[in-house]
Amino acid sequence: MFLSIDAGNSNIVFGFYDNLIANWVYEFRVATKLDLSIFQLEKELHLFFLENNIKPDQITQVGFSSVVPEINPVIQQLCAEFFGTPTYVVSGKSYKKLKVSTKRPNEIGTDLMCNVAAAFEKFQKPCIIVDFGTALTFTVVGKDGDVLGVNIVPGLNTAKHSLFHNTSKLPEVELKFPKSAIGKNTVESIQAGILYGYSGLVRGMLEAIVSETKIDFKIIATGGLSSILTNLHTSFDVVDRNLTLEGIRQITLANIPTETQ
């Protein structure tokens, strides 16, 4: 079984890929904290393994992408102690053996490059990858797998938290579509503003990119919040929550010996 670990600004996601059936079978996630305790992480992971009847020695390879370098030592120690296997850490040097490339390998986030690797491997054509995470990103990939650029916007939860923390009377609300695009009370007003507003933002961004480039893109949505804007799903060719995890797997396998694949 292959383990992909995606450490983002909000969550650390552990994705488990069953090599025998060639599919992602389990997902475990914890909140990202700079004071992350390896003891607590091992405890929670051990419980998850018991609940799903997984044994640590079933994990044969581990790939790790992180945009929070402060927690990297904890994750690497966890993998060495809990799984007994070294961890391949995706970095700016990881893309040389792949079909994809970027002019700024040490500047673009490894999570975004993992998205690019998985998307281009699947479609083999220009892509726009819309990642609904802590930040909402649009990664534009050309016909040869080269990253043409990235647009970054505050994510849905980031916008919601900003309203709550920077205003005196506005509450923190659940991100779900209200019945109307016109808010009838405070909660619905915030929900309509954020969700319908971001729907327009995403459509407008995609239209602007396509209009400027004149390229026929495959448009892929990913990220933990990709399922929330259900009214946008006709704007995407694919909605794939596991895209980053798959990219981590592909990049890892391209850079390490293949005996245990």
C-alpha positions, 0 to 999 in steps of 0.5 A: 500500500502506498501512503501519500501525505499532503501537509497543507495550511489547514489540514494534513491528509494521509491518503492510502492507495491500494496497489492491488486494486489501483485505487485510493481506499482510505483517507485520514486527516488532522488539523495542521498545527505548528506545535504538532505532537508526534505522540498525539499524531501516532495515537490518532493514527494508531486508532485509525488503523485499528478501525480500518483493520490496517497494519503499519507494515502494509505501507511499503512506500511513503511520499510527502508534500508540504507547504508548512516546512515547520512540521516536516521533521515531525512527519518524517519521524512519524514515518520512520517510527510508525511505518518503519520506512523512509519518506520521499519529500517532494521538492523543487528537484523532483520534477526532472524525471516527469513530463511536467515542468516549471520555470520556478521549481522552488517557488511554486508550491509542491502541492500545486506541482503534484496537481499538475503531475497528476492532471497532465499524466491523466489528460496529456493536454493543457489543463487549468487546475482549480484547487479549493484549499486554504487558498483558492488557486488556478494553475494553468498548464500548457500543451507540453506540461509546462506551468504557464502561471498560477493565480491565487485568491483567499479560499472559501474558509479564509474569506469566512474566517476573515469576516468573522474575525474582523467584524464585531457582529457577523457570526461564523457560518456554515458554508452551504448554499442558502435558498436564495442568492439574496440573503434574507437574514445575517447567516444567509447574507454571508452564505450568499455573499461568499458562495455565489460570489466565489462562484462568479469569481471562479467562472470569471477567472476561467473565462479570462484565462481561456479568453487570453490564451485561446487554448482549449483546456481540460478544467479540473477541480480539486481540494477539500472544498471542491464539492461545496460549490455544486453550481459550478460542477458543469464548469469543470470536466472533472472533480477529483479530491484525490488529485494532489495525493495521486500527484505525490504518488506519481512523483515519488515513484518517478524518483525512488527505486521501484522494487516495492512498487 
